[in-house]
Amino acid sequence: MKIFFFLNIKKTVYKSASSVFVDVGEEKDIPEINKGKVQHVLITKPFYKEIFVLLCFAFIFRCWSYIGRILSNGQELSIGIGCGYIAIVEHEFLHALGFYHEQSRYDRDDYVTINFENIQEGLSNFRIVGSDESTTHGVPYDYLSVMHYGKDDFTNGNGSTIITKDPKFQNLIGQRLEMSASDVQELNLLYKCSKCLKIMGTNNFELTERGQEGDSAWLETKRMSPQRECHVQCLQFYYYNNGSQTDKLNIWIREFQDNWDSTGTLYLMGQISGLPTSHWTLHHVPLNATKQFQVEFEVRKGAGNSTGGFSIDDINLSELECPDGTWQINDFERFWNSTHTPALIYSPRQYSSEGYAYRVALYLRQTDFGAYVQLVSGVYDDQLQWPCPQRQFTVQMVDQNPNIQLQMSRQMSLTTDPNLLTFTGVPFWGKPRDVGTQIVDENNETIYVNNLYGRYYFASLEDIKSRDYLKGGTAIFIFNFPNIVIFWGVEELFIVVFVFKIIICNNIFVFCFSPQYRE
């Protein structure tokens, strides 16, 4: 099966393009093969002159792409079996967008040593691309680039193929989480996509000193303008509440009609109240502003005495949909170490934007864990289509780096298949009340649950200590189960054609699609 795209790309990131295939044989032993499917459906304006190229997205046996724009009448990019991680899809798209491998830079010998005697015969993706036919845009060599090979890639069994000059990166090269900050920077430099929405500029504070009931303190951001026609924004921040349960944190946006409007109109977008927290808590608020706007936080004092109040930190804004759900596990490592393994732990019940109820399970073992999803009975079940049609589910373990552009989260995706049956012959993604098992959940509520589906290995304890996956001991998982139909499989009688542009913003590949169908 092939899917065709009109891809807005420059000829190459370098001064001249190669006409050879890249990554032939770069097939990975990856059990999760659904990551390459459609994830975000957004409409956007281009940031520069459009040059559309027909790109044939071929689902065959290997991962490969041409480097840059090679053929004027269209070219293939293959996402084959075993290539279904988001990082591998990004890797191949970056080739199509003009990137060579990081270890092909003309200055690579200052950073790595290539052991040619350890490379499998006939594989030549380790050659240097000279400065006469390439440019680095002044971006430093990046050991963490998604375009960098791993230390043992294409080894003939006699030892590592790449040795880093800085030993601390030896086990880090070849990461396949997602694009690094330098990858994003270089792509933005090439495609002039520098208009990412930035949340915080100069912050203005109004503080009260009396601390009486009804008094408030304000924090406001600078003015911002939406960059995309779909007008989707997600505000993300952490809060800590050590005040009274009657205190409130209000999240407003103030929209302005034009540059001369100094007053604007306030809209309440969210409110947080309740018992004090013992940990910093991640929170998301969808904004969906259509005009110039600024975000304003108001902390309003409630009744009674308190010695503290609300604190907020790590504020970020991205032009993406907010996640469907968040599961925060405080003191995760301590909890893991004190749990008799193996053991399953479950998230609270979540709902997708369509109304499908589900929960996520972690299968804890001594040194690593798996991640799974299962459909559960919910209040909207009688209004939904069953078996659950082709929908993509994604779970992400959040890299809690304060700068969202530096985050590299761990994630997995899967797609529901309405034709998949259990070993007893019932639909795997069927209506839980009809095909599931009755249980009593953590809220002492009787519900029905389907079988678990996911990945046996998601991460190890060593993995989650390597970045900011644990912050203050807290692990955070976010879920997305969007209302996106995935057309996938040989039974389909049509080819999906997408006209899209690639915008790189906040270290996330955003595929901007305008779907068109043909038989």
N, C-alpha and C positions, 0 to 999 in steps of 0.2 A: 504494500500500500504506500502511496506517496501523497503528501500534502504540499501544496504549492503556496509560496509566500511571495509578495512583492516586498523586497527588503531594501530599505533606504540605507545604502552603504557607500562609502568612498571606495575608490579602487583598491587602495591598500594603505596600511599604516606606514609603510615604508615608501621609498622613492620609486621603486619599481616592484611589480608583483611577480610572484613565482607562478608558474603554470603547472606545478606538480601537485599531486595529492599529498596531504599530510595526515599523519596519525593512522595510516594503514596498519592494521594489526594491533591498534591500541585498544583492544577489547579488555574490559575489566571484569573481574569475577564479582559481580554485584547482584544480589538477589532482588533488590527493589528496582524494577525496570519502568516504573510509571512516572518518574520525575520529569521527563521531558514533555509531558502533556500540558495542555493549556492551563495556566494558573491565574493570570490576572486579565480581565477584560476591561480595558480602559481606552477612552478615545482622547487623543491629544493633538495639539497643534505642533507642527515641526518647528524647530528652532533655527533652521537654515534651509536653503534651497533644496527641494526634494529631488532625489535621483533614484528612481525606482528600478530595482533589479528583480527579475523573477528567480526565486530560490525554491528549489524542489527539495522538500524535507522528506528524505527517503528512509523508511523504517526497514532496513535490511540487516546485514550481519555484522557490521563493524561501525566504529566511530571514526568518521573522517570528514574533512572539509577541504575545499580549495582555500588558498590564502588570498583574501581580498576578492575584488571583482575581477573575474577572469573572462567570463563569457557574456557577451552583450545580450544574448537571447535566453539567458537563464542558466543556472548551474545547480548541482546537487550538493546537499549536505546530509550525511547519514547519521541517524541516531539508532543504532542497532541493539540487538539483545545484549544485555549487560552494560549498556551505556546510560542507564536511566537515572543517574544522580543529577541534581541541578548543576553541580559544579562541572560535570562532564558535558552537559548541554551548553553551559556557558563557555566552556573551553572551545567547543567546536564552533559556536557562534562567533567567538572572538577571532578564530581563524578566518571565518567568512568576512568579518569586519576588518581584517587586515593584519592580525597579530601573528607573528612567529612565536616559537617557544622562547621562554625567558632565557634558557641556557644557550640560545642561538645568538644572543646579543654579542656585538663585536667586542665588548669589554668583559665578556664572561670569564676569561682566564684570570682576571683579578679576583674572582669570587668563587670559582669552582674548578676542579680538575676532572677531566673526562678520562676514564679508564677505557680506552678504545679496545683493549685486548679482552675486556669483559662483556662487550656488546655482541648480541646475536648477529650472526653474519647476514648481510643484506639489508640491515636497518640503518638508515643514514640520517635520521632526524636530529643528530647531534652536531651537525655542521654549524660553523659560525657564519652569520650573515654580516657582511662587511659594512663599514660606515658609509661606503660609496653607494649602497643600495638600501640603507635603513637608517632610522632615527629612533632615539629613545625619548624624544621630547623633554630631555633633561630630567627624567624621572629616574631615581637611583635604582640599582639592581635590587630585585625583590625576591628573596628566598621564599616568600609566602605567596607568590603569584599563582593563580590557578592555571597559568600557562607553563609552570615549571614542572619538569619530570621529577619523580621520586628517585631516591638513592639507588634503588635496585631495578628501575624500569628497564626492560629489554636486556636483562643480564643473561649471560649464557651459563650461569651457575658457578662461575669462577670468582665471584665477588661483586661488589657494588660498581655501578657504572658511573656514578657521580660522587665526588667527595667535595664537601664544602670547605672553603678556606677558613671559615669561622666554624669551629666544631659544634657549637651549640645549635646550629641549624641543620646538622646532618640528618636528624630524624624528623625534621619539619618540612623539608622540601617535598614537593609533590602533594601538598594538601589538597583534598577534594571536598572541602566544606562549601565554599563559594568564592566569588571574586574577592580579591584583597582590596584594601584601600588604594594601593598603587595601581592596580588594574583599572579601578574606577576612575582614578585621576587621569591616567593616560588616555582612556577612551573618551573622557570628557574633553581633554585637550584636542584630540583628533577630530571629534565631531562637534566641538564648540557647544556642548551641552552643559553650560555652566550656570543655568538658571534654576538650580535646585532651590526649593523653598527652605529658608532658614528661619528657625523659630525665634532665636534670641539675638537681639542686637544690644542696644543700650536699654537696661531695665530701669523702670521708674517705680518707686515705692511711695505709697501713702500709708503711714503708720499711725495708729491711735495709741494714746498713753493711758487713758482712763481705765480700760478693761472692763467697761460696764456692759450689761446685757444689751445686745443690738449693735454694739460698736464693731467696726470692721477694719481690716487691713487689706490693701490691694497690691497686686503685682501685675504689671502689664508689659506686653512685648511691643516691639516696634510694629509698624504697619507692614503688611505683606499682601501680595497679589497672587491669586490662583494662576497657575501656569497651564492648566489643562482644562479642556472644555467640559470634561465630565464632572468637575468641581467636587472632587473627593479628597478629603484630608483626614488624617488620623492624628490626634494629639496624644502623646504618650508621656507619662511622667510617673515619678515615685512620690508617695506621700507617707508621712509618719504622724500619727495622732496620739499625743500624750496629754490631751486636754479633757474637756468634759464631753460626755456623749451627746449633749445638746448643741455643741459647737457644730458649725457647718462650713464646708469648703465648697463654694460655688464656682463653676467654670462658665465664663461668659465669652461670647465673641461680640465685638463691636464692628459692624459693617458700615462702610463709608460709601456715599454715592459717587464721589469723585475726589480729586486731589484737593479741592477747595472746601470740602466738607470737614469741618473740625470737630463736629459733635458726634455724628454717626448714630446708629441705632443698636441698642444692646439686646442680645438674645441669650437666654439661659440655656446652656447646652448640657449641663450635668451638675449633680450635687452629691457630695459625700458627707455622711454623718454616721453616728453610731459609737460603739464602745471604742475606747483607746486601743491602739495596736501595739504589739510587742516587737514588730519588725517593719522595715520599710516595705511598702506594698505597691506593686505595679498597677497602673490604671490606664485605660484607654478611653478616649472620648471622640466619637465621630463628629466632625464639624460641618463639612459640606458648604463652605462659604462660596458665594458666587461673585462677590465684589472685593475690593480692598478691605482688609480686616485686620484686627489685632485681637490677641487672646488676652483675657483678663481673669486673674484668679482673685477671688474675694474670700477671706476668712471672716466669718461672722460669729461673734461670741454669743453663746447661749446662756441659759440660766445656770446659777450655781457657781461655786468657786472651783478653780482649777489652777494648777501650777504650771501648765504648759499650753499647748495648742497644736495647730497643724504646721507641719514643715513640708516643703516640696523640693524636689531635686531632679536632676537629669531629665530636663524637659526637652522633648524632641517633637518635631512635626514632619510628617511625610505625606505625600500625595498618593496614598494608598488606602484601601479599605482597612478598617480596624479588624482585628481577629474576632472570630465568633466567640471564643472563650479563652480564659486564662486559668491555669492551675498552678498555684504557688505552694511549694512545699518548703516550709521553714525548717532550718536545722537538718537539711537533707542528708548530709554525710553522717551526722550523728544518728539519725533515724535509721539509715541504711546499716550502719555498723551494729546497731542494737537489735536489728530484726533477724530472726532465725530464717536464714535463706536455704533454699529458694522460696520466694514469697511473691504473691501478686498484690499490688495496691492499686486502687481505682480512684479516678478523679470524680468530682461531683458530676451529676448529669448536666449535659450541655445541649443547646439547641442550635441547629444551623439556621441560616437566614430563611430557608424554606419551611423550617419547622421539624426537620428530622431530629429525633433525640438520640444522643450517643454518649458514651463515656470512653475515656482512655485508661488503659492499664499499663503499668510498668511491672515487668517480671524481674525482680531483683535476684541476682545471684551473688556469689561472694565478691567477685571483682568486676562484674559488668552487669548490664541489664538490657532487656528487650523492651520494645514499645508496641502496643496493640490498640486497636479501636474495636468497639462493638456497638451495634445499634441496640437501643433500649426502647421500651414503650414510652410514649409521650402523649401530651394532651392534644396534639394535632394529627395523630396517626390516621384518623378517619378521613382527613382532607388531603392525604398525600398519595403519591403513586407508588405501588408495590408490585414486584420487588423494587427496591430503590434503584432508579435508573443510573446511567453512567455519570457519576459525580466524583470529583477528586477531593480527597481528604488529605490534609497536611498537618503534621504535628512538628513543632519546632521547640528545641531546648534553647532558650534565649541566652545569647552572649550579652551579659549585662554591662558591657563597656559603656560609659556615659555618653560617648560620641557614637551615634547610630551609624555613622559612616565607617567606623572602625569595627563594627560588630561582624562576627562570622559565626552564625548560629548553626547548630546541628539540626538536621531535619530529615523527615522521610515523608513520602507521599504514596498514596495508593488510590486506585480507582475502583469504584463499585461496579460489579458486573452482574446485571440482572439475570444472566443465564447460568451463573455459577451455582452449583448444588453442593450441599453437605454430603457426607458419606451415607446419610440416611435418605437422601434423595429430595430434601426440601430446599427451597431457595435460600442461599447463604445470606442474602441481603433482603429477605422477606420481612413481612410485618411481624414485629416481635411477639405480639399477642397470639399470632397464629403459629409461628414456628419456633419461638424462643422458650426459654426455661424460666419458671417463676422463682423469684428470690425476694428477700427482704433487704433493702439497701441500708446505708448508714443512717438515713433519716427515719428508719423503721417503717418505710413505705414499701408496699408490695409492688414490684415491677417485673417486667419480662425482659430477658436479655438474650441476644443472639450469640453465636460463637465469636471468639476473638479472632482478629485478622491483623497481621502486622509483620514486624521484623524481630527475629529471635535476638539479634545483636543490634543494639542501637548505640551504645557508648560504654566505655569502661570508666572506672573511677579515675584512672590516670588521664583519660581523655578530658573529663569535665574539670580537672584541675589545671589543664593546660592553658585555658583562657579565663574569661570572667563568667563561666557558667554557674559558679557558686559565688555569691556576693553576700557577705555577712552570714554565710552558711546556707543561704536560701537558693533553691533551684526554681526556675520558672519555665513552664511549658505553655505555649499558646497554640490554639487550634483554629483551622480554617476548613469549612465544609461548604464552599460557596455554591450558589445556584448557577453552575456552569455545566452545560451539557458537553460531554466528551465524546466526540465522534471517533471511534477507534475500533478497528477490527475488520476483517475481510468481508463480514456479512453486510457492511454498509454499502448502499448503492449509490453513494455520491462521494465526491471529493470536496473537502472544505477548503475554500480559498480565503485567505486572510490578507487584507491590505494593512500593513502595520509599519510602525516606525519604532525604533529602539531608543529609549531614553534611559540613561543610567543616572540614578538619583538615590542617595542614601544607601549606597552599596547593595542595591537590589536590582536584578534584571527585571524590567517591567516590559512585557510584551503588550503593545497597544494595538488591539485588533478591531477591525471593522469587518464582520463576517459577511461573506457572500457565498452562496451555495450553487452548485450546478450538478446536474445528473451525469 
